Amino acid sequence: MLVVELPVPPFPLLATVGYTLWQKGIVHAQRLFDVYDLIICTKGTLYMEENDIQYVLKQGMMLLLEPRKIHSGFHPTESETEVYWIHFQYPSSDNLLLKERSASPQHLLQVTNQDIVSPPAIIEIPKFAAIDVRTVVPLLEEMIKLHSLLTLSRSFELQILFSQLLIHIQNGMRQNSPNARTYEIGEKVAAYLADHLEYPFDSKRIEHDLNYHFDYLARCLKEYSGMSPVQYRHHLQIDRAKRLLTHTKLPLARVGEQCGFQDINYFSRLLKRHTSFTPGEYRKKYQLFHT
């Protein structure tokens, strides 16, 4: 699937949102914008063309028209057609190109509770795809209502709703992908490991509780996170340890136990491998209070 990938920040900003119910025989006018034009068809069929490429936008589909590309209708509507649209800006659109959506896992970002710079992010918006209108129409209606009563403070609220819409679209793309089942199971494995962090790692218990062969669960988690179950568990353990060392006065051995380490020496070696500090050194450097 072709997508426009928007690195954020900067964030895409909504300019306007609207709704039209077209009668039979209407042809979309020719236009050229400096903004993205997101069109969602919820009834009938809209026939759109962008730079000589034709799209038949049926009920339950969306099309993303790009800045500085000529778009127009190429065929009249054949029945009553219902369309929502959103115009939005993205400050760095000059260098953005359509790309094939990657099926590779999105590796976990290396973040800490001491960061002072926001982590990078990506929004993927499909060029032309099916969309769950039952999910997005209530959100679109709320956006239109808010847009008609806009004030400075409510304008920010409208931007938040727009962000929620983009998340719905992105999640729908993932749910409809060939790897949807793999990612769903990968999420379950990740949640299971987080919920059982204080217990010893037991592949047989994981297999029994999640009702899949462990090798399959491991492959799903690898697709989801880029990590094996043991690597993902270590990631969770180190993350929890850093939070406990920073925010509590628990003895180091107790911190290790709450993170699933029965051996304090192993806990110390693993933390040092990941942070270059022993537990005591990490606490001394990052603890948020002094006694």
GUTORDREN-834385 format. One record per residue (C-alpha): residue in three letters; chain; residue number from 1; x, y, z. Coordinates in steps of 0.1 Angstrom, whole numbers, plus 5000, padded with zeros to 4 digits. Layout:
% residues N
> ala,A,NUM,X,Y,Z .
...
***
This chain:
% residues 291
> met,A,1,5000,5000,5000 .
> leu,A,2,5012,5035,4991 .
> val,A,3,5014,5059,5020 .
> val,A,4,5025,5094,5028 .
> glu,A,5,5048,5092,5058 .
> leu,A,6,5048,5124,5079 .
> pro,A,7,5077,5126,5105 .
> val,A,8,5065,5145,5136 .
> pro,A,9,5071,5171,5149 .
> pro,A,10,5062,5192,5130 .
> phe,A,11,5025,5181,5132 .
> pro,A,12,5000,5183,5104 .
> leu,A,13,4976,5211,5110 .
> leu,A,14,4939,5211,5100 .
> ala,A,15,4928,5241,5079 .
> thr,A,16,4892,5232,5074 .
> val,A,17,4867,5203,5075 .
> gly,A,18,4835,5199,5056 .
> tyr,A,19,4807,5178,5042 .
> thr,A,20,4788,5176,5009 .
> leu,A,21,4759,5155,4997 .
> trp,A,22,4761,5155,4959 .
> gln,A,23,4732,5146,4937 .
> lys,A,24,4735,5124,4906 .
> gly,A,25,4753,5140,4876 .
> ile,A,26,4779,5162,4895 .
> val,A,27,4815,5163,4884 .
> his,A,28,4842,5176,4909 .
> ala,A,29,4858,5209,4898 .
> gln,A,30,4894,5212,4888 .
> arg,A,31,4916,5225,4916 .
> leu,A,32,4952,5231,4926 .
> phe,A,33,4960,5235,4964 .
> asp,A,34,4991,5241,4985 .
> val,A,35,4976,5218,5011 .
> tyr,A,36,4967,5181,5015 .
> asp,A,37,4930,5173,5007 .
> leu,A,38,4917,5142,5025 .
> ile,A,39,4885,5129,5010 .
> ile,A,40,4863,5102,5027 .
> cys,A,41,4833,5088,5008 .
> thr,A,42,4805,5075,5030 .
> lys,A,43,4778,5070,5003 .
> gly,A,44,4778,5065,4965 .
> thr,A,45,4809,5069,4944 .
> leu,A,46,4831,5098,4936 .
> tyr,A,47,4853,5098,4905 .
> met,A,48,4886,5117,4911 .
> glu,A,49,4917,5123,4890 .
> glu,A,50,4950,5136,4902 .
> asn,A,51,4978,5144,4877 .
> asp,A,52,4961,5121,4852 .
> ile,A,53,4958,5092,4876 .
> gln,A,54,4922,5081,4881 .
> tyr,A,55,4906,5070,4914 .
> val,A,56,4871,5055,4918 .
> leu,A,57,4863,5065,4954 .
> lys,A,58,4835,5042,4965 .
> gln,A,59,4816,5041,4998 .
> gly,A,60,4839,5033,5026 .
> met,A,61,4871,5046,5009 .
> met,A,62,4894,5075,5014 .
> leu,A,63,4918,5094,4990 .
> leu,A,64,4946,5117,5000 .
> leu,A,65,4952,5144,4974 .
> glu,A,66,4986,5160,4975 .
> pro,A,67,4998,5196,4975 .
> arg,A,68,5005,5212,4941 .
> lys,A,69,4990,5184,4921 .
> ile,A,70,4960,5192,4899 .
> his,A,71,4929,5172,4909 .
> ser,A,72,4894,5171,4893 .
> gly,A,73,4865,5148,4886 .
> phe,A,74,4867,5126,4855 .
> his,A,75,4831,5112,4856 .
> pro,A,76,4798,5125,4869 .
> thr,A,77,4783,5109,4901 .
> glu,A,78,4759,5081,4892 .
> ser,A,79,4739,5083,4924 .
> glu,A,80,4736,5104,4955 .
> thr,A,81,4771,5107,4969 .
> glu,A,82,4781,5117,5004 .
> val,A,83,4816,5131,5010 .
> tyr,A,84,4836,5145,5039 .
> trp,A,85,4868,5164,5033 .
> ile,A,86,4897,5178,5053 .
> his,A,87,4923,5203,5041 .
> phe,A,88,4955,5202,5062 .
> gln,A,89,4989,5217,5061 .
> tyr,A,90,5023,5200,5068 .
> pro,A,91,5052,5225,5070 .
> ser,A,92,5078,5202,5054 .
> ser,A,93,5058,5187,5025 .
> asp,A,94,5083,5197,4998 .
> asn,A,95,5104,5167,5003 .
> leu,A,96,5077,5141,5010 .
> leu,A,97,5071,5113,4985 .
> leu,A,98,5047,5084,4983 .
> lys,A,99,5063,5053,4995 .
> glu,A,100,5054,5016,4999 .
> arg,A,101,5043,5010,5035 .
> ser,A,102,5070,4990,5053 .
> ala,A,103,5061,4956,5068 .
> ser,A,104,5091,4956,5090 .
> pro,A,105,5087,4960,5128 .
> gln,A,106,5089,4994,5144 .
> his,A,107,5116,4990,5170 .
> leu,A,108,5111,5004,5205 .
> leu,A,109,5126,5038,5210 .
> gln,A,110,5153,5043,5236 .
> val,A,111,5136,5067,5260 .
> thr,A,112,5140,5075,5297 .
> asn,A,113,5121,5094,5323 .
> gln,A,114,5149,5120,5322 .
> asp,A,115,5145,5130,5286 .
> ile,A,116,5142,5167,5278 .
> val,A,117,5136,5164,5240 .
> ser,A,118,5104,5149,5226 .
> pro,A,119,5110,5115,5209 .
> pro,A,120,5105,5112,5171 .
> ala,A,121,5073,5099,5157 .
> ile,A,122,5057,5090,5123 .
> ile,A,123,5022,5093,5110 .
> glu,A,124,5014,5071,5080 .
> ile,A,125,4984,5081,5059 .
> pro,A,126,4973,5058,5030 .
> lys,A,127,4970,5074,4996 .
> phe,A,128,4940,5054,4986 .
> ala,A,129,4924,5028,5009 .
> ala,A,130,4893,5014,5025 .
> ile,A,131,4884,5030,5058 .
> asp,A,132,4860,5021,5087 .
> val,A,133,4834,5048,5083 .
> arg,A,134,4815,5037,5114 .
> thr,A,135,4846,5047,5134 .
> val,A,136,4855,5079,5117 .
> val,A,137,4821,5095,5109 .
> pro,A,138,4812,5104,5145 .
> leu,A,139,4846,5120,5148 .
> leu,A,140,4841,5139,5116 .
> glu,A,141,4807,5151,5127 .
> glu,A,142,4822,5163,5160 .
> met,A,143,4850,5181,5141 .
> ile,A,144,4824,5198,5117 .
> lys,A,145,4803,5210,5147 .
> leu,A,146,4834,5223,5165 .
> his,A,147,4846,5241,5133 .
> ser,A,148,4813,5260,5130 .
> leu,A,149,4818,5274,5166 .
> leu,A,150,4855,5280,5164 .
> thr,A,151,4873,5301,5190 .
> leu,A,152,4911,5304,5197 .
> ser,A,153,4909,5278,5225 .
> arg,A,154,4886,5255,5207 .
> ser,A,155,4908,5256,5176 .
> phe,A,156,4934,5236,5196 .
> glu,A,157,4906,5211,5205 .
> leu,A,158,4899,5207,5168 .
> gln,A,159,4935,5200,5161 .
> ile,A,160,4934,5172,5188 .
> leu,A,161,4903,5157,5171 .
> phe,A,162,4921,5158,5138 .
> ser,A,163,4951,5139,5153 .
> gln,A,164,4927,5113,5167 .
> leu,A,165,4912,5109,5132 .
> leu,A,166,4947,5103,5117 .
> ile,A,167,4954,5077,5145 .
> his,A,168,4921,5059,5135 .
> ile,A,169,4932,5058,5099 .
> gln,A,170,4967,5046,5108 .
> asn,A,171,4953,5019,5131 .
> gly,A,172,4928,5008,5105 .
> met,A,173,4956,5003,5080 .
> arg,A,174,4974,4981,5105 .
> gln,A,175,4943,4961,5112 .
> asn,A,176,4937,4954,5076 .
> ser,A,177,4973,4945,5068 .
> pro,A,178,4984,4909,5060 .
> asn,A,179,5003,4910,5093 .
> ala,A,180,4974,4921,5114 .
> arg,A,181,4971,4888,5132 .
> thr,A,182,5008,4886,5138 .
> tyr,A,183,5008,4921,5154 .
> glu,A,184,4978,4913,5175 .
> ile,A,185,4994,4882,5190 .
> gly,A,186,5027,4901,5194 .
> glu,A,187,5009,4928,5215 .
> lys,A,188,4994,4900,5236 .
> val,A,189,5029,4885,5243 .
> ala,A,190,5043,4920,5251 .
> ala,A,191,5014,4927,5275 .
> tyr,A,192,5018,4892,5291 .
> leu,A,193,5056,4898,5297 .
> ala,A,194,5048,4932,5313 .
> asp,A,195,5022,4917,5336 .
> his,A,196,5045,4888,5347 .
> leu,A,197,5077,4907,5351 .
> glu,A,198,5083,4898,5387 .
> tyr,A,199,5080,4861,5380 .
> pro,A,200,5108,4839,5365 .
> phe,A,201,5108,4836,5327 .
> asp,A,202,5091,4803,5318 .
> ser,A,203,5085,4796,5281 .
> lys,A,204,5062,4767,5289 .
> arg,A,205,5040,4788,5311 .
> ile,A,206,5038,4815,5284 .
> glu,A,207,5029,4788,5259 .
> his,A,208,5002,4774,5282 .
> asp,A,209,4987,4807,5292 .
> leu,A,210,4985,4822,5257 .
> asn,A,211,4976,4789,5240 .
> tyr,A,212,5001,4790,5212 .
> his,A,213,5034,4773,5206 .
> phe,A,214,5062,4794,5221 .
> asp,A,215,5082,4795,5188 .
> tyr,A,216,5051,4811,5171 .
> leu,A,217,5047,4836,5200 .
> ala,A,218,5083,4845,5197 .
> arg,A,219,5080,4851,5159 .
> cys,A,220,5050,4873,5165 .
> leu,A,221,5067,4894,5191 .
> lys,A,222,5097,4897,5169 .
> glu,A,223,5075,4911,5141 .
> tyr,A,224,5058,4934,5165 .
> ser,A,225,5088,4948,5184 .
> gly,A,226,5119,4936,5167 .
> met,A,227,5129,4917,5199 .
> ser,A,228,5129,4881,5211 .
> pro,A,229,5108,4874,5243 .
> val,A,230,5140,4874,5264 .
> gln,A,231,5152,4907,5249 .
> tyr,A,232,5118,4923,5254 .
> arg,A,233,5117,4911,5290 .
> his,A,234,5151,4927,5296 .
> his,A,235,5139,4959,5280 .
> leu,A,236,5109,4960,5304 .
> gln,A,237,5131,4950,5334 .
> ile,A,238,5156,4978,5327 .
> asp,A,239,5129,5003,5322 .
> arg,A,240,5112,4995,5355 .
> ala,A,241,5145,4994,5373 .
> lys,A,242,5154,5029,5361 .
> arg,A,243,5120,5042,5373 .
> leu,A,244,5123,5026,5407 .
> leu,A,245,5159,5037,5412 .
> thr,A,246,5149,5073,5402 .
> his,A,247,5117,5076,5421 .
> thr,A,248,5119,5053,5452 .
> lys,A,249,5142,5047,5482 .
> leu,A,250,5138,5009,5479 .
> pro,A,251,5169,4989,5487 .
> leu,A,252,5188,4978,5455 .
> ala,A,253,5180,4941,5462 .
> arg,A,254,5143,4949,5465 .
> val,A,255,5144,4969,5432 .
> gly,A,256,5159,4939,5415 .
> glu,A,257,5132,4916,5429 .
> gln,A,258,5104,4939,5417 .
> cys,A,259,5120,4938,5382 .
> gly,A,260,5122,4900,5382 .
> phe,A,261,5158,4895,5392 .
> gln,A,262,5165,4869,5418 .
> asp,A,263,5203,4875,5415 .
> ile,A,264,5214,4910,5424 .
> asn,A,265,5247,4905,5406 .
> tyr,A,266,5230,4896,5374 .
> phe,A,267,5207,4926,5378 .
> ser,A,268,5238,4948,5383 .
> arg,A,269,5256,4934,5352 .
> leu,A,270,5225,4938,5330 .
> leu,A,271,5218,4974,5341 .
> lys,A,272,5254,4983,5335 .
> arg,A,273,5254,4967,5300 .
> his,A,274,5223,4988,5291 .
> thr,A,275,5231,5021,5308 .
> ser,A,276,5269,5019,5316 .
> phe,A,277,5260,5024,5354 .
> thr,A,278,5256,4999,5382 .
> pro,A,279,5222,5002,5401 .
> gly,A,280,5239,5023,5429 .
> glu,A,281,5256,5046,5403 .
> tyr,A,282,5224,5051,5384 .
> arg,A,283,5205,5060,5415 .
> lys,A,284,5232,5084,5426 .
> lys,A,285,5232,5102,5392 .
> tyr,A,286,5194,5103,5385 .
> gln,A,287,5175,5101,5418 .
> leu,A,288,5150,5130,5420 .
> phe,A,289,5154,5136,5457 .
> his,A,290,5181,5135,5484 .
> thr,A,291,5178,5121,5519 .
***
